[in-house]
């Protein structure tokens, strides 16, 4: 028990150092990466190790064919990935446009509701002002003010930009 050191209460000794920034940037391919070349060499030089000359050549040919098919499929896969990336970009572009158009439609709908309310209240105020003007007991200036406010609301609803050629 005497040989056990006492732990630092902070959990560190302060002896940490900054790590290196030397990272592996390129990994070397392993030797004999292309096994089909090795099999072809064995089929030509050491064909007895592969079960005879004919068997060695068949094995080398099959492996070579598989290698070239894999290479062809990898190229096709890369082409399809590029195509998929382009389609994904188009998809996101269209989604962005759709969001913009939805926002514009929502704004137009709100403006249309506002315009409808202005037309309704404007027409109602003009009607009330006409009735107030016909009543002799009430001051005509009140009916004129209501008529002007009603006319302003009605004109605002007509020229608020909803509908017509400028709506796009």
N, C-alpha and C positions, 0 to 999 in steps of 0.2 A: 504494500500500500504506500510505502514511502517513495517508490519510484514513479508513481503516477503524477504527472505535472498538474498544477492547478490551472483550470481553464481561465482564459481571459474573460472578464465579465461582459465585455462588448461583443464577444464572439469573433474578434479578429485580432491579429497581431500587428497589422499595419505593414505587412511585408508583401502585399499584393503589388504586382507590376502590370503595366499595360501590355496586352497581348500584341503579337506581331500582326502586321497587315499583309504579310506575304501569303496570299491565297493561291491555291492551285487554279490557274486560269485555263490550262489546256491539259487534258489527260491523254497520255500517249496510248495509241491502240495497242492491244496485247499482241505479242508475236504470233504469227500464223493466224492472223485475223481471218484471212480468206481460206477456209478449210478446203474449199474445192480445189484451190491451187495445190495444196499439200496432197490431196487424194490423187490429183492428176499426176503429180510427181511420183507418188508411190506406185501408181498403176503403170508408169513407164519404167521405173527403175527396180522396184521391189514388189513386183506383182505377186510373187509367191506368198508374201506376208498377208495378202488380201484374199487368198484362196485360189490363186491361179490367174492367168493373164486375162481370160474372158471375164471372170468375176470382178477382177480389179477394174477393168475398163467399164463394166456396167455400173459398179458402185460409183466410180468417178463421174460417169456421165449423169447418173441420177442426181448426185449431189450438185453437180454443176447446173443441171436443169433447175433444180430447186432453188439454187442461189440466184439465178437469173430471174426466175419467177418472183422470188421475194423482192428482188431489186425493182422489177417492173411494178409490183404491187405497192411498194413504198413510194415510187414516183407518182403513181395514180392516187395514192393516199394524200401525198403532198398537194397535188393538183386539186383534189376534192376539199382539202382543208382550206386552201386559198379561196376556192369558190364559196365555201361555207362562211369564211370570214367576210367576204364581200356581201353575201346575203344577210349576214348578221348586221353589218353596218347599214345596209339598206333598211332592214327592219327597224333599227334604232332611229334612223333618220325619219322614217315614216311615223314611228311612235311619237317623236318630237313634234312633227307637223300636226299629227292628230291632236296632241295636247294643246298646241297653239290654236287650232281650229275650234276645239271644244271651248277653250277660254273665250274666243271671239263670239261663239254662239251664245255662251252664257251671258256675256256682256250685252249682246243684242237683245236677248230675251228680257234682261233686266231693264234695258232702255225702252223696250216695247211696253212693258208693264207701266213704267213711269209715264210714258207718252199716253197710254190709255187712261191712266188716272188723271193726268193733266187735262185731257180732252173732256173727260166726264165732269170734273170739277169746274172747268172753264165754262162748259155749256150750262151747268146747273147755276153757276153764279150769274151768267148773262140772263137766264130765265128769271131768277130771283130779282135781279135789278130791274127787269122790265115790269114785273109785278109791283115792285116798290115804287117805280116811277108813276104807275097808274093810280097808286093810292095817294090821295091829296094830303092826308094827315102826316105823312113821313117826308122828311127833308129829301129833296131831289139830289142833293150832293152825295148822299149815301148811296143812292142807286147808281149814280155816275161812277163812283169809286168802285163799287162791286162790278159794274159793267167793264171797266178798264182792267180790273184784276182778272175777270173771267176771260176777256179778250186776250190778255197777255198769256194766260194759261193755255188757251186754245191755240194761239199762234205758236207757243213753245212746243206744244204737242205736234203741230203740223211740220215744224222745221227742226225737229230734234235729230234728224238724220236716220230715222228708221224707215226701211223700205226704199224703193226707187233705185236709181242707178248708183248712188253713193253708198249703198249698204254693204258692198263687198269690201 
